[in-house]
Amino acid sequence: MQNLNYRCPKCGSTEYETGEFRATGGMITKVLDIQTKRFSTVTCSRCRYTEIYKADSSALGNIFDLFT
């Protein structure tokens, strides 16, 4: 993902880091601790401003979360 044409909207830097995290989606998934929502992040290396994008989550990933 390092081929993005990224420019930080706050400081104008073109250096960045990418990452991802998962979160629960509703009451039942919170109780069962299943992360059904997946998000990708792009963080400016200079000022640490972070943009969050919703990513597609797979059924296989959700099943894996259920067993872990």
N, CA, C and O atoms as a Tripos MOL2 file, in Angstrom:
@<TRIPOS>MOLECULE
protein
  272   271    68     0     0
PROTEIN
NO_CHARGES

@<TRIPOS>ATOM
      1 N           0.8260   -1.1940    0.0000 N.3       1 MET1
      2 CA          0.0000    0.0000    0.0000 C.3       1 MET1
      3 C           0.8710    1.2580    0.0000 C.2       1 MET1
      4 O           0.3340    2.3650    0.0330 O.2       1 MET1
      5 N           2.1530    1.1230   -0.0350 N.am      2 GLN2
      6 CA          3.0590    2.2600    0.0000 C.3       2 GLN2
      7 C           3.1310    3.0090   -1.3290 C.2       2 GLN2
      8 O           3.9120    3.9530   -1.4450 O.2       2 GLN2
      9 N           2.3510    2.6240   -2.3270 N.am      3 ASN3
     10 CA          2.3440    3.3040   -3.6100 C.3       3 ASN3
     11 C           1.2780    4.3820   -3.6980 C.2       3 ASN3
     12 O           1.0170    4.9030   -4.7820 O.2       3 ASN3
     13 N           0.6610    4.7250   -2.5810 N.am      4 LEU4
     14 CA         -0.3530    5.7740   -2.5770 C.3       4 LEU4
     15 C           0.2630    7.1150   -2.9240 C.2       4 LEU4
     16 O           1.4250    7.3760   -2.6130 O.2       4 LEU4
     17 N          -0.5080    7.9450   -3.5580 N.am      5 ASN5
     18 CA         -0.1000    9.3130   -3.8310 C.3       5 ASN5
     19 C          -0.5940   10.1740   -2.6730 C.2       5 ASN5
     20 O          -1.4200   11.0650   -2.8700 O.2       5 ASN5
     21 N          -0.0940    9.9140   -1.4760 N.am      6 TYR6
     22 CA         -0.6260   10.5220   -0.2590 C.3       6 TYR6
     23 C           0.0890   11.8320    0.0570 C.2       6 TYR6
     24 O           1.3140   11.9230   -0.0280 O.2       6 TYR6
     25 N          -0.6930   12.8380    0.4210 N.am      7 ARG7
     26 CA         -0.1710   14.0980    0.9440 C.3       7 ARG7
     27 C          -1.0200   14.4480    2.1490 C.2       7 ARG7
     28 O          -2.2420   14.5540    2.0410 O.2       7 ARG7
     29 N          -0.3800   14.6300    3.3020 N.am      8 CYS8
     30 CA         -1.0940   14.9320    4.5390 C.3       8 CYS8
     31 C          -1.8700   16.2430    4.3920 C.2       8 CYS8
     32 O          -1.2940   17.2520    3.9870 O.2       8 CYS8
     33 N          -3.1650   16.2450    4.7140 N.am      9 PRO9
     34 CA         -3.9550   17.4740    4.6070 C.3       9 PRO9
     35 C          -3.6080   18.5210    5.6710 C.2       9 PRO9
     36 O          -3.9860   19.6840    5.5290 O.2       9 PRO9
     37 N          -2.8980   18.1310    6.7290 N.am     10 LYS10
     38 CA         -2.5500   19.0930    7.7840 C.3      10 LYS10
     39 C          -1.1830   19.7330    7.5750 C.2      10 LYS10
     40 O          -1.0430   20.9500    7.6990 O.2      10 LYS10
     41 N          -0.1510   18.9040    7.2510 N.am     11 CYS11
     42 CA          1.2050   19.4600    7.1720 C.3      11 CYS11
     43 C           1.8330   19.3440    5.7850 C.2      11 CYS11
     44 O           2.8900   19.9280    5.5430 O.2      11 CYS11
     45 N           1.2070   18.6040    4.8700 N.am     12 GLY12
     46 CA          1.7060   18.4950    3.5070 C.3      12 GLY12
     47 C           2.7770   17.4460    3.2780 C.2      12 GLY12
     48 O           3.2820   17.3280    2.1620 O.2      12 GLY12
     49 N           3.1380   16.6840    4.2940 N.am     13 SER13
     50 CA          4.1610   15.6510    4.1580 C.3      13 SER13
     51 C           3.6610   14.5270    3.2520 C.2      13 SER13
     52 O           2.4610   14.2630    3.1840 O.2      13 SER13
     53 N           4.5900   13.8670    2.5580 N.am     14 THR14
     54 CA          4.2190   12.7390    1.7070 C.3      14 THR14
     55 C           4.6560   11.4020    2.3100 C.2      14 THR14
     56 O           4.4720   10.3580    1.6830 O.2      14 THR14
     57 N           5.2270   11.4180    3.5060 N.am     15 GLU15
     58 CA          5.6480   10.1870    4.1840 C.3      15 GLU15
     59 C           4.5320    9.7280    5.1240 C.2      15 GLU15
     60 O           3.9540   10.5250    5.8630 O.2      15 GLU15
     61 N           4.2460    8.4330    5.0770 N.am     16 TYR16
     62 CA          3.1230    7.9130    5.8550 C.3      16 TYR16
     63 C           3.3530    6.4660    6.2390 C.2      16 TYR16
     64 O           4.2430    5.7990    5.7120 O.2      16 TYR16
     65 N           2.5300    5.9900    7.1720 N.am     17 GLU17
     66 CA          2.5080    4.5980    7.6060 C.3      17 GLU17
     67 C           1.0760    4.0960    7.4420 C.2      17 GLU17
     68 O           0.1280    4.8720    7.5620 O.2      17 GLU17
     69 N           0.9180    2.8110    7.1710 N.am     18 THR18
     70 CA         -0.4200    2.2370    7.0640 C.3      18 THR18
     71 C          -0.6130    1.1880    8.1510 C.2      18 THR18
     72 O           0.3560    0.6310    8.6680 O.2      18 THR18
     73 N          -1.8540    0.9280    8.4880 N.am     19 GLY19
     74 CA         -2.1730   -0.0860    9.4920 C.3      19 GLY19
     75 C          -3.6230   -0.4860    9.3650 C.2      19 GLY19
     76 O          -4.3340   -0.0200    8.4750 O.2      19 GLY19
     77 N          -4.0520   -1.3410   10.2500 N.am     20 GLU20
     78 CA         -5.4630   -1.7420   10.2670 C.3      20 GLU20
     79 C          -5.8630   -2.1700   11.6660 C.2      20 GLU20
     80 O          -5.0190   -2.5590   12.4730 O.2      20 GLU20
     81 N          -7.1510   -2.0950   11.9460 N.am     21 PHE21
     82 CA         -7.6840   -2.5820   13.2150 C.3      21 PHE21
     83 C          -9.0860   -3.1000   12.9850 C.2      21 PHE21
     84 O          -9.7060   -2.8030   11.9640 O.2      21 PHE21
     85 N          -9.5860   -3.8720   13.9300 N.am     22 ARG22
     86 CA        -10.9300   -4.4390   13.8800 C.3      22 ARG22
     87 C         -11.7140   -3.9470   15.0900 C.2      22 ARG22
     88 O         -11.1460   -3.6390   16.1380 O.2      22 ARG22
     89 N         -13.0340   -3.8820   14.9190 N.am     23 ALA23
     90 CA        -13.9100   -3.4330   16.0050 C.3      23 ALA23
     91 C         -15.2020   -4.2480   15.9840 C.2      23 ALA23
     92 O         -15.5490   -4.8600   14.9740 O.2      23 ALA23
     93 N         -15.9010   -4.2450   17.1080 N.am     24 THR24
     94 CA        -17.1790   -4.9470   17.1700 C.3      24 THR24
     95 C         -18.2480   -4.1070   16.4830 C.2      24 THR24
     96 O         -18.1010   -2.8930   16.3480 O.2      24 THR24
     97 N         -19.3250   -4.7600   16.0500 N.am     25 GLY25
     98 CA        -20.3410   -4.0570   15.2880 C.3      25 GLY25
     99 C         -21.6320   -3.7900   16.0270 C.2      25 GLY25
    100 O         -22.3010   -2.8000   15.7310 O.2      25 GLY25
    101 N         -22.0090   -4.6250   16.9710 N.am     26 GLY26
    102 CA        -23.2830   -4.4500   17.6650 C.3      26 GLY26
    103 C         -23.2700   -5.1210   19.0190 C.2      26 GLY26
    104 O         -22.2270   -5.5750   19.4890 O.2      26 GLY26
    105 N         -24.4270   -5.1820   19.6410 N.am     27 MET27
    106 CA        -24.5320   -5.6890   21.0070 C.3      27 MET27
    107 C         -24.0960   -7.1500   21.1240 C.2      27 MET27
    108 O         -23.3240   -7.4870   22.0210 O.2      27 MET27
    109 N         -24.5710   -8.0120   20.2420 N.am     28 ILE28
    110 CA        -24.2320   -9.4380   20.3410 C.3      28 ILE28
    111 C         -22.7470   -9.6510   20.0670 C.2      28 ILE28
    112 O         -22.1070  -10.4550   20.7450 O.2      28 ILE28
    113 N         -22.1920   -8.9490   19.0910 N.am     29 THR29
    114 CA        -20.7680   -9.1160   18.8020 C.3      29 THR29
    115 C         -19.9090   -8.5690   19.9340 C.2      29 THR29
    116 O         -18.7980   -9.0500   20.1590 O.2      29 THR29
    117 N         -20.4200   -7.5590   20.6540 N.am     30 LYS30
    118 CA        -19.6870   -7.0640   21.8310 C.3      30 LYS30
    119 C         -19.6710   -8.1090   22.9360 C.2      30 LYS30
    120 O         -18.6420   -8.3380   23.5710 O.2      30 LYS30
    121 N         -20.8250   -8.7440   23.1620 N.am     31 VAL31
    122 CA        -20.9300   -9.7600   24.2120 C.3      31 VAL31
    123 C         -20.0310  -10.9570   23.8860 C.2      31 VAL31
    124 O         -19.3510  -11.4850   24.7650 O.2      31 VAL31
    125 N         -20.0340  -11.3780   22.6190 N.am     32 LEU32
    126 CA        -19.2240  -12.5240   22.2030 C.3      32 LEU32
    127 C         -17.7890  -12.1450   21.8470 C.2      32 LEU32
    128 O         -16.9780  -13.0190   21.5410 O.2      32 LEU32
    129 N         -17.4680  -10.8480   21.8830 N.am     33 ASP33
    130 CA        -16.1400  -10.3290   21.5580 C.3      33 ASP33
    131 C         -15.7040  -10.7520   20.1490 C.2      33 ASP33
    132 O         -14.6020  -11.2640   19.9560 O.2      33 ASP33
    133 N         -16.5870  -10.5290   19.1730 N.am     34 ILE34
    134 CA        -16.2970  -10.8200   17.7740 C.3      34 ILE34
    135 C         -16.1460   -9.4910   17.0340 C.2      34 ILE34
    136 O         -17.0600   -8.6660   17.0400 O.2      34 ILE34
    137 N         -15.0020   -9.2880   16.4050 N.am     35 GLN35
    138 CA        -14.7480   -8.0530   15.6730 C.3      35 GLN35
    139 C         -15.2190   -8.2210   14.2330 C.2      35 GLN35
    140 O         -14.5500   -8.8730   13.4310 O.2      35 GLN35
    141 N         -16.3750   -7.6300   13.9020 N.am     36 THR36
    142 CA        -16.9500   -7.7880   12.5710 C.3      36 THR36
    143 C         -16.6490   -6.6200   11.6470 C.2      36 THR36
    144 O         -16.8780   -6.7230   10.4420 O.2      36 THR36
    145 N         -16.1530   -5.5340   12.1650 N.am     37 LYS37
    146 CA        -15.8320   -4.3530   11.3610 C.3      37 LYS37
    147 C         -14.3200   -4.2530   11.2050 C.2      37 LYS37
    148 O         -13.5850   -4.4410   12.1740 O.2      37 LYS37
    149 N         -13.8450   -3.9550    9.9850 N.am     38 ARG38
    150 CA        -12.4080   -3.8200    9.7330 C.3      38 ARG38
    151 C         -12.1420   -2.4410    9.1420 C.2      38 ARG38
    152 O         -12.8870   -1.9680    8.2840 O.2      38 ARG38
    153 N         -11.0650   -1.7980    9.6110 N.am     39 PHE39
    154 CA        -10.7160   -0.4640    9.1570 C.3      39 PHE39
    155 C          -9.2340   -0.4030    8.8010 C.2      39 PHE39
    156 O          -8.4040   -1.0440    9.4460 O.2      39 PHE39
    157 N          -8.9110    0.3700    7.7730 N.am     40 SER40
    158 CA         -7.5250    0.6200    7.3890 C.3      40 SER40
    159 C          -7.1830    2.0480    7.7870 C.2      40 SER40
    160 O          -8.0380    2.9330    7.7500 O.2      40 SER40
    161 N          -5.9210    2.2700    8.1720 N.am     41 THR41
    162 CA         -5.4880    3.6040    8.5810 C.3      41 THR41
    163 C          -4.2980    4.0600    7.7460 C.2      41 THR41
    164 O          -3.4830    3.2510    7.3010 O.2      41 THR41
    165 N          -4.2140    5.3800    7.5410 N.am     42 VAL42
    166 CA         -3.0500    6.0140    6.9330 C.3      42 VAL42
    167 C          -2.6390    7.1190    7.8890 C.2      42 VAL42
    168 O          -3.4210    8.0300    8.1600 O.2      42 VAL42
    169 N          -1.3970    7.0450    8.4110 N.am     43 THR43
    170 CA         -0.9120    7.9970    9.4020 C.3      43 THR43
    171 C           0.2830    8.7630    8.8610 C.2      43 THR43
    172 O           1.2380    8.1610    8.3710 O.2      43 THR43
    173 N           0.2360   10.0770    8.9460 N.am     44 CYS44
    174 CA          1.3400   10.9340    8.5260 C.3      44 CYS44
    175 C           2.5330   10.6820    9.4450 C.2      44 CYS44
    176 O           2.3870   10.6790   10.6670 O.2      44 CYS44
    177 N           3.7080   10.4710    8.8600 N.am     45 SER45
    178 CA          4.9060   10.2000    9.6620 C.3      45 SER45
    179 C           5.3970   11.4420   10.3970 C.2      45 SER45
    180 O           6.0680   11.3140   11.4210 O.2      45 SER45
    181 N           5.0860   12.6280    9.9090 N.am     46 ARG46
    182 CA          5.5710   13.8600   10.5340 C.3      46 ARG46
    183 C           4.6740   14.3200   11.6810 C.2      46 ARG46
    184 O           5.1480   14.4680   12.8070 O.2      46 ARG46
    185 N           3.3840   14.5500   11.4120 N.am     47 CYS47
    186 CA          2.5140   15.1420   12.4350 C.3      47 CYS47
    187 C           1.5760   14.1230   13.0980 C.2      47 CYS47
    188 O           0.8520   14.4740   14.0290 O.2      47 CYS47
    189 N           1.5800   12.8620   12.6300 N.am     48 ARG48
    190 CA          0.8040   11.7580   13.1950 C.3      48 ARG48
    191 C          -0.7010   11.8850   12.9410 C.2      48 ARG48
    192 O          -1.4810   11.1600   13.5590 O.2      48 ARG48
    193 N          -1.1300   12.7830   12.0500 N.am     49 TYR49
    194 CA         -2.5420   12.8670   11.6530 C.3      49 TYR49
    195 C          -2.9340   11.5360   11.0260 C.2      49 TYR49
    196 O          -2.1970   11.0060   10.1940 O.2      49 TYR49
    197 N          -4.0890   10.9870   11.4120 N.am     50 THR50
    198 CA         -4.5090    9.6690   10.9440 C.3      50 THR50
    199 C          -5.8700    9.7310   10.2790 C.2      50 THR50
    200 O          -6.8160   10.3080   10.8170 O.2      50 THR50
    201 N          -5.9570    9.1240    9.0940 N.am     51 GLU51
    202 CA         -7.2220    8.9750    8.3910 C.3      51 GLU51
    203 C          -7.6440    7.5170    8.5010 C.2      51 GLU51
    204 O          -6.8080    6.6190    8.4080 O.2      51 GLU51
    205 N          -8.9400    7.2780    8.7000 N.am     52 ILE52
    206 CA         -9.4680    5.9270    8.8780 C.3      52 ILE52
    207 C         -10.4410    5.6370    7.7410 C.2      52 ILE52
    208 O         -11.3190    6.4430    7.4310 O.2      52 ILE52
    209 N         -10.2670    4.4640    7.1230 N.am     53 TYR53
    210 CA        -11.1190    4.0300    6.0220 C.3      53 TYR53
    211 C         -11.7430    2.6900    6.3570 C.2      53 TYR53
    212 O         -11.0720    1.7990    6.8770 O.2      53 TYR53
    213 N         -13.0260    2.5460    6.0600 N.am     54 LYS54
    214 CA        -13.7050    1.2790    6.2830 C.3      54 LYS54
    215 C         -13.2470    0.2940    5.2170 C.2      54 LYS54
    216 O         -13.2450    0.6140    4.0290 O.2      54 LYS54
    217 N         -12.8590   -0.9070    5.6460 N.am     55 ALA55
    218 CA        -12.3840   -1.9430    4.7270 C.3      55 ALA55
    219 C         -13.3830   -3.0880    4.6930 C.2      55 ALA55
    220 O         -14.2010   -3.2410    5.6000 O.2      55 ALA55
    221 N         -13.3100   -3.8820    3.6470 N.am     56 ASP56
    222 CA        -14.1710   -5.0580    3.5450 C.3      56 ASP56
    223 C         -13.7010   -6.1150    4.5390 C.2      56 ASP56
    224 O         -12.5020   -6.3670    4.6670 O.2      56 ASP56
    225 N         -14.6420   -6.7270    5.2360 N.am     57 SER57
    226 CA        -14.2930   -7.8280    6.1320 C.3      57 SER57
    227 C         -14.7770   -9.1250    5.5110 C.2      57 SER57
    228 O         -15.8400   -9.1740    4.8930 O.2      57 SER57
    229 N         -13.9930  -10.1610    5.6800 N.am     58 SER58
    230 CA        -14.3420  -11.4460    5.0700 C.3      58 SER58
    231 C         -15.0320  -12.3550    6.0790 C.2      58 SER58
    232 O         -14.8400  -12.2210    7.2880 O.2      58 SER58
    233 N         -15.8300  -13.2700    5.5730 N.am     59 ALA59
    234 CA        -16.5050  -14.2410    6.4340 C.3      59 ALA59
    235 C         -15.4780  -15.1340    7.1220 C.2      59 ALA59
    236 O         -15.6550  -15.5130    8.2800 O.2      59 ALA59
    237 N         -14.4020  -15.4690    6.4080 N.am     60 LEU60
    238 CA        -13.3440  -16.3070    6.9830 C.3      60 LEU60
    239 C         -12.6860  -15.6070    8.1700 C.2      60 LEU60
    240 O         -12.4060  -16.2450    9.1850 O.2      60 LEU60
    241 N         -12.4410  -14.3230    8.0540 N.am     61 GLY61
    242 CA        -11.8630  -13.5610    9.1660 C.3      61 GLY61
    243 C         -12.7980  -13.5130   10.3580 C.2      61 GLY61
    244 O         -12.3510  -13.5950   11.5020 O.2      61 GLY61
    245 N         -14.0970  -13.3790   10.1030 N.am     62 ASN62
    246 CA        -15.0780  -13.3630   11.1950 C.3      62 ASN62
    247 C         -15.1420  -14.7080   11.8950 C.2      62 ASN62
    248 O         -15.2780  -14.7630   13.1170 O.2      62 ASN62
    249 N         -15.0470  -15.7960   11.1380 N.am     63 ILE63
    250 CA        -15.0530  -17.1410   11.7360 C.3      63 ILE63
    251 C         -13.7980  -17.3450   12.5750 C.2      63 ILE63
    252 O         -13.8590  -17.9180   13.6630 O.2      63 ILE63
    253 N         -12.6470  -16.8710   12.0630 N.am     64 PHE64
    254 CA        -11.4010  -16.9770   12.8070 C.3      64 PHE64
    255 C         -11.4930  -16.2090   14.1280 C.2      64 PHE64
    256 O         -11.0250  -16.6940   15.1580 O.2      64 PHE64
    257 N         -12.0920  -15.0140   14.1040 N.am     65 ASP65
    258 CA        -12.2810  -14.2330   15.3340 C.3      65 ASP65
    259 C         -13.1470  -14.9730   16.3440 C.2      65 ASP65
    260 O         -12.9070  -14.8810   17.5480 O.2      65 ASP65
    261 N         -14.1510  -15.7050   15.8690 N.am     66 LEU66
    262 CA        -15.0400  -16.4360   16.7650 C.3      66 LEU66
    263 C         -14.2560  -17.4960   17.5510 C.2      66 LEU66
    264 O         -14.5240  -17.7060   18.7340 O.2      66 LEU66
    265 N         -13.2950  -18.1630   16.9070 N.am     67 PHE67
    266 CA        -12.5490  -19.2340   17.5650 C.3      67 PHE67
    267 C         -11.3480  -18.7510   18.3660 C.2      67 PHE67
    268 O         -10.8010  -19.5090   19.1670 O.2      67 PHE67
    269 N         -10.9320  -17.5170   18.1690 N.am     68 THR68
    270 CA         -9.8030  -17.0040   18.9540 C.3      68 THR68
    271 C         -10.3290  -16.1820   20.0330 C.2      68 THR68
    272 O          -9.5600  -15.6420   20.8280 O.2      68 THR68
@<TRIPOS>BOND
     1     1     2 1
     2     2     3 1
     3     3     4 2
     4     3     5 am
     5     5     6 1
     6     6     7 1
     7     7     8 2
     8     7     9 am
     9     9    10 1
    10    10    11 1
    11    11    12 2
    12    11    13 am
    13    13    14 1
    14    14    15 1
    15    15    16 2
    16    15    17 am
    17    17    18 1
    18    18    19 1
    19    19    20 2
    20    19    21 am
    21    21    22 1
    22    22    23 1
    23    23    24 2
    24    23    25 am
    25    25    26 1
    26    26    27 1
    27    27    28 2
    28    27    29 am
    29    29    30 1
    30    30    31 1
    31    31    32 2
    32    31    33 am
    33    33    34 1
    34    34    35 1
    35    35    36 2
    36    35    37 am
    37    37    38 1
    38    38    39 1
    39    39    40 2
    40    39    41 am
    41    41    42 1
    42    42    43 1
    43    43    44 2
    44    43    45 am
    45    45    46 1
    46    46    47 1
    47    47    48 2
    48    47    49 am
    49    49    50 1
    50    50    51 1
    51    51    52 2
    52    51    53 am
    53    53    54 1
    54    54    55 1
    55    55    56 2
    56    55    57 am
    57    57    58 1
    58    58    59 1
    59    59    60 2
    60    59    61 am
    61    61    62 1
    62    62    63 1
    63    63    64 2
    64    63    65 am
    65    65    66 1
    66    66    67 1
    67    67    68 2
    68    67    69 am
    69    69    70 1
    70    70    71 1
    71    71    72 2
    72    71    73 am
    73    73    74 1
    74    74    75 1
    75    75    76 2
    76    75    77 am
    77    77    78 1
    78    78    79 1
    79    79    80 2
    80    79    81 am
    81    81    82 1
    82    82    83 1
    83    83    84 2
    84    83    85 am
    85    85    86 1
    86    86    87 1
    87    87    88 2
    88    87    89 am
    89    89    90 1
    90    90    91 1
    91    91    92 2
    92    91    93 am
    93    93    94 1
    94    94    95 1
    95    95    96 2
    96    95    97 am
    97    97    98 1
    98    98    99 1
    99    99   100 2
   100    99   101 am
   101   101   102 1
   102   102   103 1
   103   103   104 2
   104   103   105 am
   105   105   106 1
   106   106   107 1
   107   107   108 2
   108   107   109 am
   109   109   110 1
   110   110   111 1
   111   111   112 2
   112   111   113 am
   113   113   114 1
   114   114   115 1
   115   115   116 2
   116   115   117 am
   117   117   118 1
   118   118   119 1
   119   119   120 2
   120   119   121 am
   121   121   122 1
   122   122   123 1
   123   123   124 2
   124   123   125 am
   125   125   126 1
   126   126   127 1
   127   127   128 2
   128   127   129 am
   129   129   130 1
   130   130   131 1
   131   131   132 2
   132   131   133 am
   133   133   134 1
   134   134   135 1
   135   135   136 2
   136   135   137 am
   137   137   138 1
   138   138   139 1
   139   139   140 2
   140   139   141 am
   141   141   142 1
   142   142   143 1
   143   143   144 2
   144   143   145 am
   145   145   146 1
   146   146   147 1
   147   147   148 2
   148   147   149 am
   149   149   150 1
   150   150   151 1
   151   151   152 2
   152   151   153 am
   153   153   154 1
   154   154   155 1
   155   155   156 2
   156   155   157 am
   157   157   158 1
   158   158   159 1
   159   159   160 2
   160   159   161 am
   161   161   162 1
   162   162   163 1
   163   163   164 2
   164   163   165 am
   165   165   166 1
   166   166   167 1
   167   167   168 2
   168   167   169 am
   169   169   170 1
   170   170   171 1
   171   171   172 2
   172   171   173 am
   173   173   174 1
   174   174   175 1
   175   175   176 2
   176   175   177 am
   177   177   178 1
   178   178   179 1
   179   179   180 2
   180   179   181 am
   181   181   182 1
   182   182   183 1
   183   183   184 2
   184   183   185 am
   185   185   186 1
   186   186   187 1
   187   187   188 2
   188   187   189 am
   189   189   190 1
   190   190   191 1
   191   191   192 2
   192   191   193 am
   193   193   194 1
   194   194   195 1
   195   195   196 2
   196   195   197 am
   197   197   198 1
   198   198   199 1
   199   199   200 2
   200   199   201 am
   201   201   202 1
   202   202   203 1
   203   203   204 2
   204   203   205 am
   205   205   206 1
   206   206   207 1
   207   207   208 2
   208   207   209 am
   209   209   210 1
   210   210   211 1
   211   211   212 2
   212   211   213 am
   213   213   214 1
   214   214   215 1
   215   215   216 2
   216   215   217 am
   217   217   218 1
   218   218   219 1
   219   219   220 2
   220   219   221 am
   221   221   222 1
   222   222   223 1
   223   223   224 2
   224   223   225 am
   225   225   226 1
   226   226   227 1
   227   227   228 2
   228   227   229 am
   229   229   230 1
   230   230   231 1
   231   231   232 2
   232   231   233 am
   233   233   234 1
   234   234   235 1
   235   235   236 2
   236   235   237 am
   237   237   238 1
   238   238   239 1
   239   239   240 2
   240   239   241 am
   241   241   242 1
   242   242   243 1
   243   243   244 2
   244   243   245 am
   245   245   246 1
   246   246   247 1
   247   247   248 2
   248   247   249 am
   249   249   250 1
   250   250   251 1
   251   251   252 2
   252   251   253 am
   253   253   254 1
   254   254   255 1
   255   255   256 2
   256   255   257 am
   257   257   258 1
   258   258   259 1
   259   259   260 2
   260   259   261 am
   261   261   262 1
   262   262   263 1
   263   263   264 2
   264   263   265 am
   265   265   266 1
   266   266   267 1
   267   267   268 2
   268   267   269 am
   269   269   270 1
   270   270   271 1
   271   271   272 2
@<TRIPOS>SUBSTRUCTURE
     1 MET1         2 RESIDUE 1 A MET
     2 GLN2         6 RESIDUE 1 A GLN
     3 ASN3        10 RESIDUE 1 A ASN
     4 LEU4        14 RESIDUE 1 A LEU
     5 ASN5        18 RESIDUE 1 A ASN
     6 TYR6        22 RESIDUE 1 A TYR
     7 ARG7        26 RESIDUE 1 A ARG
     8 CYS8        30 RESIDUE 1 A CYS
     9 PRO9        34 RESIDUE 1 A PRO
    10 LYS10       38 RESIDUE 1 A LYS
    11 CYS11       42 RESIDUE 1 A CYS
    12 GLY12       46 RESIDUE 1 A GLY
    13 SER13       50 RESIDUE 1 A SER
    14 THR14       54 RESIDUE 1 A THR
    15 GLU15       58 RESIDUE 1 A GLU
    16 TYR16       62 RESIDUE 1 A TYR
    17 GLU17       66 RESIDUE 1 A GLU
    18 THR18       70 RESIDUE 1 A THR
    19 GLY19       74 RESIDUE 1 A GLY
    20 GLU20       78 RESIDUE 1 A GLU
    21 PHE21       82 RESIDUE 1 A PHE
    22 ARG22       86 RESIDUE 1 A ARG
    23 ALA23       90 RESIDUE 1 A ALA
    24 THR24       94 RESIDUE 1 A THR
    25 GLY25       98 RESIDUE 1 A GLY
    26 GLY26      102 RESIDUE 1 A GLY
    27 MET27      106 RESIDUE 1 A MET
    28 ILE28      110 RESIDUE 1 A ILE
    29 THR29      114 RESIDUE 1 A THR
    30 LYS30      118 RESIDUE 1 A LYS
    31 VAL31      122 RESIDUE 1 A VAL
    32 LEU32      126 RESIDUE 1 A LEU
    33 ASP33      130 RESIDUE 1 A ASP
    34 ILE34      134 RESIDUE 1 A ILE
    35 GLN35      138 RESIDUE 1 A GLN
    36 THR36      142 RESIDUE 1 A THR
    37 LYS37      146 RESIDUE 1 A LYS
    38 ARG38      150 RESIDUE 1 A ARG
    39 PHE39      154 RESIDUE 1 A PHE
    40 SER40      158 RESIDUE 1 A SER
    41 THR41      162 RESIDUE 1 A THR
    42 VAL42      166 RESIDUE 1 A VAL
    43 THR43      170 RESIDUE 1 A THR
    44 CYS44      174 RESIDUE 1 A CYS
    45 SER45      178 RESIDUE 1 A SER
    46 ARG46      182 RESIDUE 1 A ARG
    47 CYS47      186 RESIDUE 1 A CYS
    48 ARG48      190 RESIDUE 1 A ARG
    49 TYR49      194 RESIDUE 1 A TYR
    50 THR50      198 RESIDUE 1 A THR
    51 GLU51      202 RESIDUE 1 A GLU
    52 ILE52      206 RESIDUE 1 A ILE
    53 TYR53      210 RESIDUE 1 A TYR
    54 LYS54      214 RESIDUE 1 A LYS
    55 ALA55      218 RESIDUE 1 A ALA
    56 ASP56      222 RESIDUE 1 A ASP
    57 SER57      226 RESIDUE 1 A SER
    58 SER58      230 RESIDUE 1 A SER
    59 ALA59      234 RESIDUE 1 A ALA
    60 LEU60      238 RESIDUE 1 A LEU
    61 GLY61      242 RESIDUE 1 A GLY
    62 ASN62      246 RESIDUE 1 A ASN
    63 ILE63      250 RESIDUE 1 A ILE
    64 PHE64      254 RESIDUE 1 A PHE
    65 ASP65      258 RESIDUE 1 A ASP
    66 LEU66      262 RESIDUE 1 A LEU
    67 PHE67      266 RESIDUE 1 A PHE
    68 THR68      270 RESIDUE 1 A THR
